[in-house]
Amino acid sequence: MNRVGTGYDLHRLVENRDLILGGEKIDYHLGLDGHSDADVLLHALIDAMLGAAALGDIGSHFPPGDSRYRGISSLKLLEETAVILARENWQLLNADSVIIAEKPLLAPYTGKMAANIAGALSVPLRRISVKATTTEGLGVCGREEGIAAQAVVLLEEKDARQKSLKLEAR
């Protein structure tokens, strides 16, 4: 059985914070405000993965008020999400994501972000897509007040694939 999930996140840009996207530190004078490292890309991806498996959302697994997650790298949260999914017999087939930001220019970083995600999930890089776009000056992101991200994932139930392979072998 395959399942699709979507995720979205948006955080305010603030001074005196590092800008972390896809587990990558971006050279920029502002960062994202949040309890963890506020990595909107990974937060959207985590929500998409948990949603596809019908396992709640990022806040139910990693509550924002929990001191264990204060300043934590969202790559660690993504790794833990992969463990949660594996326990429930789900595996990631692919993930497609987009970061929505007027500035900074993110194209030079998207390849490394995809590699960080693939590494954290222990999947081949070809299964991960990271893109970036602007809103042409419109809305919260266009006014450079924040950065958003969206993600879509396809999960496969591990047991279903094994059953299918056994049937094909007959």
C-alpha positions in Angstrom: 0.0 0.0 0.0 1.3 3.5 -0.8 0.3 6.7 1.0 0.8 10.4 0.1 1.4 13.1 2.7 1.7 16.9 2.5 3.4 19.3 4.9 3.7 23.1 5.2 5.6 25.3 7.6 6.2 29.1 7.9 8.5 30.9 10.4 9.2 34.6 10.9 12.6 36.0 10.0 14.4 37.6 12.9 17.8 39.0 13.8 20.4 37.2 15.9 19.5 33.7 14.6 21.2 31.4 12.1 19.3 30.6 9.0 19.1 26.9 8.7 17.2 25.2 5.8 17.4 21.6 4.9 20.0 21.2 7.6 22.3 23.7 5.9 23.5 27.0 7.4 22.7 29.7 4.9 24.8 32.8 4.7 22.2 35.5 5.5 21.8 38.3 8.0 18.5 37.0 9.4 17.4 33.6 10.7 14.1 31.9 11.5 12.4 32.2 14.8 11.4 29.0 16.6 11.9 26.6 19.5 14.2 24.3 17.5 16.5 25.5 14.8 13.2 26.5 13.0 14.1 24.7 9.7 10.9 25.1 7.8 11.9 22.8 5.1 12.5 19.9 7.4 9.4 20.7 9.5 7.2 20.5 6.4 8.9 17.3 5.4 8.4 15.7 8.8 4.7 16.7 8.8 4.3 15.2 5.3 5.9 11.9 6.4 3.9 11.7 9.6 0.7 12.6 7.8 1.1 10.0 5.1 1.5 7.4 7.8 -1.5 8.8 9.8 0.8 9.3 12.8 -0.1 12.9 13.7 2.1 15.9 13.2 5.5 17.3 14.2 4.0 19.0 17.3 2.6 15.8 18.6 5.9 14.0 18.5 8.3 16.9 19.2 6.2 19.4 21.3 7.5 23.0 20.9 7.4 23.6 24.7 9.5 20.6 25.5 13.0 21.7 26.6 14.6 18.6 25.0 13.9 20.2 21.6 15.1 23.7 22.4 17.6 24.7 19.7 17.8 21.1 18.4 18.8 20.4 14.8 15.8 19.5 12.8 18.0 16.9 11.0 17.9 15.0 14.3 14.1 15.3 14.4 14.0 14.0 10.8 16.2 11.1 11.7 13.8 10.3 14.6 10.8 10.6 12.3 12.5 8.0 10.0 12.8 5.7 13.1 9.1 6.2 13.9 8.1 5.4 10.4 10.3 2.3 10.2 8.7 1.0 13.5 5.3 1.3 11.8 6.6 -0.5 8.6 6.7 2.6 6.3 9.5 3.6 4.0 10.0 6.7 1.9 9.7 6.2 -1.8 10.2 9.9 -2.6 9.9 13.5 -1.3 9.4 16.7 -3.3 9.7 20.0 -1.6 9.8 23.7 -2.2 11.1 26.6 -0.1 9.3 29.9 -0.5 11.6 32.9 0.1 12.2 36.2 -1.5 15.7 36.3 -0.2 18.3 34.9 0.1 19.0 33.2 -3.2 18.7 29.5 -2.3 19.6 27.7 -5.6 23.3 27.3 -4.6 22.2 25.4 -1.5 19.4 23.1 -2.7 21.7 20.2 -3.7 23.4 20.1 -0.3 19.9 20.3 1.4 18.8 17.3 -0.6 21.9 15.4 0.3 21.4 16.2 4.0 17.8 14.9 3.8 18.8 11.8 2.0 21.5 11.1 4.5 19.2 11.7 7.5 16.6 9.3 6.0 19.2 6.8 4.7 17.7 6.9 1.2 19.3 7.4 -2.2 19.7 11.0 -3.2 17.5 10.5 -6.3 14.5 10.1 -4.1 14.8 13.7 -2.7 13.9 16.9 -4.5 14.4 20.3 -3.1 13.5 23.5 -5.0 13.2 27.2 -4.1 11.0 29.9 -5.4 9.9 33.5 -4.7 6.5 35.1 -4.5 7.5 38.0 -6.6 7.2 40.4 -3.7 3.7 39.2 -2.7 2.6 38.2 0.8 4.6 37.4 4.0 7.4 35.7 2.2 7.5 38.4 -0.6 7.8 41.2 2.0 10.7 39.2 3.5 8.9 38.8 6.9 9.3 35.0 6.8 10.2 31.9 4.9 7.8 29.0 4.2 8.2 25.5 2.8 5.9 22.8 1.4 6.6 19.1 1.0 4.9 16.1 -0.5 6.0 12.5 0.1 5.1 9.1 -1.1 5.4 6.3 1.5 5.2 2.5 0.9 4.2 0.0 3.5 7.2 -2.4 3.8 5.1 -5.5 4.3 3.1 -4.8 1.2 6.2 -4.7 -1.0 7.4 -8.0 0.5 4.0 -9.6 -0.2 4.0 -8.3 -3.7 7.5 -9.6 -4.4 6.5 -13.1 -3.1 3.4 -13.1 -5.4 5.6 -12.1 -8.4 8.0 -14.9 -7.6 5.3 -17.5 -7.9 
